[in-house]
Amino acid sequence: MEKFKNIIGVDLGGTNMRAGLIQDAKVVEKSACAVPKTDVAEEVTNALIKTIEDVMNPSVEGIGVGVPSLVKSSDGVVYDVQNIPSWKKIPLKAILEDHFKIPVYINNDANCFAVGERFFGEGKQFKDFVGLITGTGLGGGIIKKGHLLADQNCGAGEFGMIPYMEHDYEFYCSGQFFNNNYNADGGELAKKANSGDASAIQAFKEYGKHLGKAIKVILLTVDPEAIVIGGSVSKSFHLYKDAMWDEISTHAFGFALENLKIVPSDIEDIAILGAGALYIDAQTDLT
């Protein structure tokens, strides 16, 4: 992979926005601020620009931005950002490129996770894989032939939105599962499970079974060589791994499982690195 001098990655959440200066695969400087609570879209945009400016220097080659929303891939227009009600339709790519005069790439946070893993994390060893975020929600990004799969609205990989049982996969395969079914935080349940609490251990076994069913959908639709799992629930991978694989083992095409790898992510600052990796993905020729 070609080494780029300086890249900025931006993680725009519904509560906080963070920018990081990336040098040689490491975040060397960070800036952050709360997302302004306002009905004026420009106030949020101005706060984002200021956050980026705090880590900007003249040698920065490009900017990548991850957002929790749909993005029109062709022109970088952001739609309906979660918890930012003023952002209904924002031409964010054009705004940032006009201000900073360098290339800007924008995508949703799940796709950023996948491309970040591709260039900085577990995904470096794979050219065809799915990056799956299991946190407050369930979303994925698809890497094909070493690049992020191009789509129209950054919606490819939204496996959590697929109907499942009484709700959808996100209801059962994200951190929501523990709140919805056990009225408990997943992190607290993990502590109990690690201490031997039988009920908490059973909760993670049930979670693993549901996630295994979701992964079978991924295998039938994307057929990747690997799945890299991130997000808060992935920190408890050891608690649900066996139940997950037990469910996956019932996959209709059993031979397809012989070389399948499923690994948890352990990379720090993946949201910032993943956003920055959008620039690397666009600039790197892997053919």
Summary of the structure (lengths in Angstrom):
residues: 287
radius of gyration: 19.0
end to end distance: 12.1
largest distance: 57.0
contacts: 1023
relative contact order: 0.17
helix: 42%
strand: 25%
